[in-house]
Amino acid sequence: MNVFLGIAVLRIGQNNENFTIEATKFYNPSVNAVSRSIREGKINGTEEWLLVLIAFMVIFETSRFELCGNVMLHLGGLAQLFHIRKLKHALPDQRRPFHRIAAEAFAYHLATYSILYSSHDIDGVAQQFTWSDLQGYDKVMPYPEASKLANSPILGLQFDLFKTIFEITRLSRHTPLTTSDFAMAVEFKKQLDLIQQRVTQGLDFEDEGDEHESQEIALLYILVTQIFLFKVMNPDSGIEHPTITHVLSQALLFVDKCRVYAACNSFFCWPLTILACAIRIEEEKELIQRKMAECRQWTHSGQIHRSSSIINAIWEDESPERLSGVSDTTNSPRGLDRLLHKEGLVDALFPSRCSDSG
């Protein structure tokens, strides 16, 4: 309960620095107390309240405005819980919506936040679980009378897509790829092609509505992931490569087409951030800016704020004034090369920010 109160207090004090300092003094000891209880065996890891707590801690961290927070730390905790629950046969309950919500939130945040973090951070989470630990959670149907889509409130039935995005991000921190890693990348490409085929077929048969819009957003994610994977497999290729320009043009059509509304505004953060690394034309930048402005109309969440700051930093770093400087000794990555930076995208843009906050 103290952690929930701490989250509430920090949320209230988000715009008041003095209040936030006092709230943190309450929040941090509460989190440490939970960790200590786990280490001492006072908690066995299968408690429902613990799953709810850690999931809320993840969501809370994503709502904060800091560029570098504790998102990956809490995702690691959630990964451990899913692993423990699998080992102790604490299977998902078909009647509990939160079981599916927690699993989908885990997959979504793990996939979309990993580009910001280092290989050490994301591999550290990956070592805490296997995807088989979540088996069954993606099939929970607490509302059997509703559609499958309605029972998949976060991922829109695209669980495999977000798993693939996370694994591609892990590979991106280890380029150029070894022979075995390249073989894995080829398999991921095949998976993406199959998912794209399934989603495209769904679009051909779905009428305009929630399910149609969900499929369009999924296709946007697939196209952006294809750009990302192509760069991982071909690290020397630039944004002018024909494959990248072709897929980029398709992705921008869906950026323009997909509608922003309250339930899914943060879904645009990851694809727009990736695309921002790949574009140079002003009209394309204006499209990204308009879409981010639409997202901000619905909420001022930390995720929207963070993505806006990162996208602006990407383009400022690419400005003619910056690029014409002859005294640039930082050798900082630019363009899509930023996505391959071993310390993550935030470090590529703000090298001192994460180390200062950590």
C-alpha positions as CSV (number, residue, x, y, z in Angstrom):
1,M,0.0,0.0,0.0
2,N,2.9,2.4,0.8
3,V,4.2,2.0,-2.8
4,F,0.8,2.8,-4.3
5,L,0.6,5.9,-2.0
6,G,4.1,6.9,-3.1
7,I,3.1,6.6,-6.7
8,A,0.1,8.8,-6.1
9,V,2.1,11.4,-4.2
10,L,4.8,11.5,-6.9
11,R,2.2,11.9,-9.6
12,I,0.5,14.7,-7.8
13,G,3.9,16.5,-7.3
14,Q,5.1,16.0,-10.8
15,N,5.0,19.7,-11.5
16,N,6.3,20.8,-8.1
17,E,10.0,20.1,-7.6
18,N,9.9,20.6,-3.8
19,F,6.9,18.4,-3.4
20,T,8.6,15.7,-5.7
21,I,11.7,15.6,-3.4
22,E,9.5,14.9,-0.4
23,A,7.4,12.3,-2.3
24,T,10.6,10.5,-3.4
25,K,11.6,10.1,0.2
26,F,8.4,8.2,0.7
27,Y,8.3,6.3,-2.5
28,N,11.9,4.9,-2.6
29,P,11.9,3.3,0.9
30,S,8.6,1.7,0.1
31,V,9.9,0.1,-3.1
32,N,13.1,-1.0,-1.2
33,A,10.9,-2.6,1.5
34,V,9.1,-4.7,-1.2
35,S,12.5,-5.8,-2.7
36,R,13.7,-6.7,0.8
37,S,10.6,-8.8,1.5
38,I,11.2,-10.8,-1.7
39,R,14.9,-11.4,-0.9
40,E,14.0,-12.6,2.6
41,G,11.4,-15.0,1.3
42,K,8.5,-13.2,3.0
43,I,6.9,-13.0,-0.5
44,N,6.8,-16.1,-2.7
45,G,6.3,-14.2,-6.0
46,T,2.9,-15.5,-7.0
47,E,0.8,-13.0,-5.0
48,E,-1.8,-11.2,-7.1
49,W,-1.1,-7.9,-5.4
50,L,2.6,-8.1,-6.2
51,L,1.9,-8.6,-9.9
52,V,-0.5,-5.6,-9.8
53,L,2.1,-3.5,-7.9
54,I,5.0,-4.1,-10.2
55,A,2.9,-3.6,-13.3
56,F,1.7,-0.2,-11.9
57,M,5.3,0.7,-11.1
58,V,6.3,0.1,-14.7
59,I,3.4,2.2,-16.0
60,F,4.1,4.9,-13.4
61,E,7.8,5.2,-14.5
62,T,6.7,5.6,-18.1
63,S,4.5,8.5,-17.1
64,R,7.4,10.5,-15.6
65,F,9.1,13.1,-17.7
66,E,12.7,12.0,-17.1
67,L,14.7,10.8,-20.1
68,C,16.2,8.0,-18.0
69,G,14.1,6.4,-15.3
70,N,13.6,3.0,-13.7
71,V,11.4,1.5,-16.5
72,M,13.9,-1.2,-17.3
73,L,14.5,-2.0,-13.7
74,H,10.8,-2.6,-13.0
75,L,10.4,-4.5,-16.3
76,G,13.1,-6.8,-15.0
77,G,11.1,-7.2,-11.8
78,L,8.0,-8.0,-13.8
79,A,10.0,-10.5,-15.9
80,Q,11.1,-12.3,-12.7
81,L,7.5,-12.5,-11.5
82,F,6.3,-14.1,-14.8
83,H,9.2,-16.6,-14.5
84,I,8.4,-17.4,-10.9
85,R,4.7,-17.8,-11.6
86,K,5.5,-20.3,-14.4
87,L,7.9,-22.3,-12.2
88,K,5.3,-22.5,-9.4
89,H,2.5,-23.3,-11.8
90,A,0.6,-20.1,-11.0
91,L,-1.2,-20.1,-14.3
92,P,-3.2,-17.2,-15.7
93,D,-6.8,-17.0,-14.7
94,Q,-9.2,-16.7,-17.6
95,R,-11.5,-14.6,-15.4
96,R,-8.9,-12.0,-14.5
97,P,-8.6,-9.2,-17.1
98,F,-5.5,-7.9,-15.3
99,H,-3.5,-11.1,-16.1
100,R,-3.8,-10.3,-19.8
101,I,-3.3,-6.5,-19.2
102,A,-0.1,-7.1,-17.2
103,A,1.4,-9.4,-19.8
104,E,0.5,-7.1,-22.7
105,A,1.8,-4.1,-20.9
106,F,5.1,-6.0,-20.2
107,A,5.5,-6.9,-23.9
108,Y,4.6,-3.4,-25.1
109,H,6.8,-1.5,-22.8
110,L,9.7,-3.9,-23.1
111,A,9.6,-3.6,-26.9
112,T,9.1,0.1,-27.2
113,Y,11.4,1.3,-24.4
114,S,14.4,-0.9,-25.2
115,I,15.7,1.4,-28.0
116,L,16.4,4.0,-25.3
117,Y,18.6,1.7,-23.2
118,S,22.0,0.0,-23.3
119,S,22.7,-3.6,-24.3
120,H,23.5,-4.2,-20.6
121,D,20.1,-3.0,-19.5
122,I,18.0,-4.8,-22.0
123,D,20.0,-8.1,-22.0
124,G,19.7,-7.9,-18.2
125,V,15.9,-8.1,-18.5
126,A,16.1,-10.8,-21.1
127,Q,18.1,-13.0,-18.8
128,Q,15.3,-12.9,-16.2
129,F,12.7,-14.8,-18.3
130,T,11.8,-16.6,-21.4
131,W,8.8,-15.8,-23.6
132,S,7.4,-19.2,-22.7
133,D,6.9,-17.8,-19.2
134,L,4.0,-15.7,-20.6
135,Q,2.4,-18.6,-22.4
136,G,-1.3,-18.5,-21.9
137,Y,-1.5,-14.9,-20.8
138,D,-2.0,-13.8,-24.4
139,K,-5.0,-16.1,-24.7
140,V,-6.9,-15.0,-21.6
141,M,-10.5,-14.1,-22.6
142,P,-12.1,-12.6,-19.5
143,Y,-15.0,-11.3,-21.7
144,P,-15.8,-14.3,-23.9
145,E,-18.9,-12.6,-25.2
146,A,-16.7,-9.9,-26.7
147,S,-14.4,-10.0,-29.7
148,K,-10.8,-11.3,-29.5
149,L,-9.6,-7.7,-30.2
150,A,-11.7,-6.3,-27.3
151,N,-9.9,-8.9,-25.0
152,S,-6.5,-7.6,-26.2
153,P,-6.7,-4.0,-24.9
154,I,-3.0,-3.0,-25.4
155,L,-1.5,-5.0,-28.2
156,G,-4.5,-5.6,-30.4
157,L,-3.7,-9.3,-30.9
158,Q,-0.1,-8.5,-32.0
159,F,1.7,-10.2,-29.2
160,D,4.3,-11.9,-31.5
161,L,5.1,-8.6,-33.2
162,F,6.1,-6.9,-30.0
163,K,8.2,-10.0,-28.9
164,T,10.0,-9.7,-32.3
165,I,10.6,-6.0,-31.9
166,F,12.3,-6.6,-28.5
167,E,14.5,-9.3,-29.9
168,I,15.5,-7.2,-32.9
169,T,16.4,-4.4,-30.5
170,R,18.7,-6.8,-28.6
171,L,20.4,-7.7,-31.9
172,S,20.8,-4.0,-32.7
173,R,23.2,-3.6,-29.8
174,H,25.6,-6.3,-31.2
175,T,26.2,-5.1,-34.8
176,P,27.9,-6.2,-37.0
177,L,26.1,-9.4,-36.5
178,T,27.8,-12.7,-36.1
179,T,26.8,-15.6,-38.4
180,S,24.4,-17.0,-35.8
181,D,22.9,-13.6,-35.0
182,F,22.4,-12.9,-38.7
183,A,20.6,-16.3,-39.0
184,M,18.3,-15.1,-36.1
185,A,17.7,-11.8,-38.0
186,V,16.7,-13.8,-41.1
187,E,14.1,-15.7,-39.0
188,F,12.8,-12.4,-37.6
189,K,12.4,-11.1,-41.2
190,K,10.4,-14.2,-42.0
191,Q,8.2,-13.7,-38.9
192,L,7.6,-10.0,-39.9
193,D,6.6,-11.0,-43.4
194,L,4.1,-13.5,-42.1
195,I,2.7,-11.0,-39.6
196,Q,2.4,-8.4,-42.4
197,Q,0.7,-10.9,-44.7
198,R,-1.9,-11.7,-41.9
199,V,-2.5,-8.0,-41.1
200,T,-2.8,-7.0,-44.7
201,Q,-5.3,-9.7,-45.4
202,G,-7.3,-8.5,-42.3
203,L,-7.4,-5.0,-43.7
204,D,-8.8,-6.3,-47.0
205,F,-11.8,-7.8,-45.2
206,E,-12.4,-5.5,-42.2
207,D,-14.9,-2.7,-42.5
208,E,-13.9,0.7,-41.1
209,G,-14.0,0.6,-37.4
210,D,-11.9,-0.2,-34.3
211,E,-10.6,-3.4,-35.7
212,H,-9.6,-1.8,-39.0
213,E,-7.8,1.0,-37.2
214,S,-6.0,-1.5,-34.9
215,Q,-4.8,-3.3,-38.0
216,E,-3.6,-0.1,-39.6
217,I,-1.5,0.8,-36.5
218,A,-0.1,-2.8,-36.5
219,L,0.9,-2.4,-40.1
220,L,2.7,0.9,-39.3
221,Y,4.6,-0.9,-36.6
222,I,5.5,-3.7,-39.0
223,L,6.8,-1.3,-41.7
224,V,8.9,0.6,-39.1
225,T,10.3,-2.6,-37.7
226,Q,11.3,-3.7,-41.2
227,I,13.3,-0.5,-41.6
228,F,14.9,-1.1,-38.2
229,L,15.7,-4.8,-39.0
230,F,17.1,-3.9,-42.4
231,K,19.5,-1.5,-40.7
232,V,20.5,-4.1,-38.2
233,M,21.3,-6.6,-40.9
234,N,23.0,-4.0,-43.1
235,P,24.7,-1.6,-40.6
236,D,26.6,0.2,-43.4
237,S,23.5,1.2,-45.3
238,G,22.3,4.8,-45.1
239,I,18.9,6.4,-45.2
240,E,19.2,6.8,-49.0
241,H,19.2,3.0,-49.6
242,P,16.4,2.1,-52.0
243,T,14.9,-0.5,-49.6
244,I,14.8,2.0,-46.7
245,T,13.3,4.8,-48.9
246,H,10.7,2.4,-50.3
247,V,9.5,1.1,-46.9
248,L,9.8,4.6,-45.4
249,S,7.4,6.0,-48.0
250,Q,4.9,3.3,-47.1
251,A,5.2,3.9,-43.4
252,L,4.7,7.7,-43.8
253,L,1.4,7.0,-45.6
254,F,0.1,5.1,-42.5
255,V,1.5,7.8,-40.2
256,D,-0.8,10.3,-42.1
257,K,-3.7,7.9,-42.2
258,C,-3.8,6.5,-38.7
259,R,-6.1,8.4,-36.4
260,V,-4.9,9.5,-32.9
261,Y,-7.3,9.2,-30.1
262,A,-7.0,8.9,-26.3
263,A,-6.8,5.2,-26.0
264,C,-3.8,4.8,-28.3
265,N,-1.9,8.1,-28.5
266,S,1.3,6.8,-26.9
267,F,1.4,4.0,-29.5
268,F,2.8,6.5,-32.0
269,C,5.9,7.3,-29.9
270,W,8.0,4.3,-30.9
271,P,7.4,4.3,-34.7
272,L,7.7,8.1,-34.9
273,T,11.0,8.0,-33.0
274,I,12.4,5.4,-35.4
275,L,11.2,7.3,-38.4
276,A,12.7,10.5,-37.2
277,C,16.1,8.9,-37.5
278,A,15.4,8.1,-41.2
279,I,14.0,11.3,-42.6
280,R,15.6,14.6,-43.9
281,I,12.8,16.2,-46.0
282,E,11.0,19.0,-44.4
283,E,7.6,17.8,-45.5
284,E,8.2,14.5,-43.8
285,K,9.4,16.2,-40.6
286,E,6.2,18.3,-40.6
287,L,4.1,15.2,-40.8
288,I,5.9,13.7,-37.8
289,Q,5.5,17.0,-35.9
290,R,1.8,17.2,-36.7
291,K,1.2,13.6,-35.4
292,M,3.1,14.3,-32.2
293,A,1.1,17.5,-31.7
294,E,-2.1,15.4,-32.1
295,C,-0.8,13.1,-29.4
296,R,-0.1,16.0,-27.0
297,Q,-3.7,17.2,-27.5
298,W,-4.8,14.1,-25.7
299,T,-2.3,13.9,-22.9
300,H,0.9,15.3,-21.5
301,S,2.2,12.0,-20.3
302,G,5.9,11.4,-19.8
303,Q,6.0,9.0,-22.8
304,I,4.8,11.7,-25.2
305,H,7.0,14.4,-23.6
306,R,10.0,12.1,-23.8
307,S,9.5,11.1,-27.4
308,S,9.0,14.8,-28.4
309,S,12.3,15.7,-26.8
310,I,14.1,12.9,-28.4
311,I,12.7,13.6,-31.9
312,N,13.6,17.3,-31.6
313,A,17.1,16.4,-30.4
314,I,17.5,14.1,-33.4
315,W,16.7,16.8,-35.9
316,E,18.7,19.5,-34.1
317,D,21.7,17.2,-34.2
318,E,21.2,16.9,-38.0
319,S,20.7,20.6,-38.6
320,P,23.0,22.2,-41.2
321,E,24.5,24.4,-38.5
322,R,25.5,21.4,-36.4
323,L,26.7,19.4,-39.4
324,S,28.9,22.2,-40.7
325,G,30.9,22.4,-37.5
326,V,34.5,21.4,-38.2
327,S,35.4,20.8,-34.6
328,D,33.0,17.9,-33.9
329,T,35.2,15.4,-32.0
330,T,32.4,13.5,-30.4
331,N,31.9,11.0,-33.2
332,S,28.3,10.7,-32.1
333,P,26.2,8.4,-34.4
334,R,23.7,10.1,-36.7
335,G,20.8,8.9,-38.8
336,L,19.7,5.3,-38.4
337,D,23.2,4.6,-36.9
338,R,21.8,5.9,-33.6
339,L,19.6,2.9,-33.4
340,L,22.7,0.7,-33.3
341,H,24.4,2.6,-30.5
342,K,25.3,0.1,-27.8
343,E,24.4,2.4,-25.0
344,G,21.0,3.2,-26.4
345,L,19.3,6.1,-28.2
346,V,19.2,8.4,-25.2
347,D,22.9,8.1,-24.7
348,A,23.5,8.7,-28.4
349,L,21.7,12.1,-28.1
350,F,22.4,13.1,-24.5
351,P,25.6,11.3,-23.5
352,S,25.7,12.6,-20.0
353,R,22.1,12.5,-19.0
354,C,21.7,8.8,-18.1
355,S,25.0,8.5,-16.3
356,D,24.2,11.7,-14.3
357,S,20.7,10.4,-13.3
358,G,21.8,6.8,-12.6
